[in-house]
């Protein structure tokens, strides 16, 4: 798919961006990969991690439309992973989150159409479904902007889709490194004993994005079928000898995460290993009339009603396999 193509990755020095770039450089015949981010130190550090003549680094911000136009010249595919994603920081600095997550997304849409990009996949989050905090609300807006890009005036060839998944094991801001740090004190803070979350490894996230780029028609929100696990049990795996302290749910935090709401069910198709929430226009397409199975009205995919659950053993095994324990 990427043979002789140019791929742009925004947020390229984040956990996902780095893993994605390493994957396509090592497994595809991509012509050029553009790593785009605003942190010069992280770019410098990443440049020392990987040396490949096909990889180019450019500083810039998705808030800057003119810079995006410069960078997108000759680009075939865009992976939009840049985001302000820390919930407390977004609550304290709401305008900054809006500028990056919403205005940045609109800039990506407009610049991609203007530049004749073939396909764009934007990374979303489970927090965008029925958002309870500003971060989730901005990502919901971003998702809507991406999907509407398919029917934007003047767009004749550019396709936009979204990938939405849960907590990434070991990523920056993840609870795993936080618990590992706290176990030194002998006490692990837990917000609620019943709290559940979806979990996915970075490697599986990258693979799912690659598959989604290949099968996208333009207008889907792809949701992988991934396992759930209680946050309290995460503490048992990461710090089995530590005590737990219940501190209560923080503002903007959910007890359980949702990836597909009841309202989405009318536009959701099920496949073997994923769901696809379709735009109304895509629901009418011949492709999806032949592929996928319509879920029942009122269907809800959340971390508490999930059919797939980690056990203590499988979660521990996953952490060990990914060098996180």
Buried (B, 14 or more C-beta within 10 A) or exposed (E): BBEEBBBBBBBBBBBBBBBBBBBBBEEBEBBBBBBBBBBEEBBEEBEEEEEEEBBBBBEBBBBBBEBBBEBBEBBBBBBBBBBBBBBEBBBEBBEEBBBBBBBBBBBBBBBBBBBBBBBBBBBBBBBBBBBBBBBBBBBBBBBBBBBBBBEBEEBEEBBBBBBBBBBBBBBEBBBBBEBBEBBEEEEBBBBBEEBBBBBBBBEBBBBBBBBBBEBBBBBBBBBBBBBBBBBBBBBBBBBEEBEBEEEEEEEBBBBBBBBBBEEBBBBBBBEEEBBBBBBEEBBEBEEBEEEBEBBEEEBBBBBBEBEEBBEBEEBBBBBEEBEBB
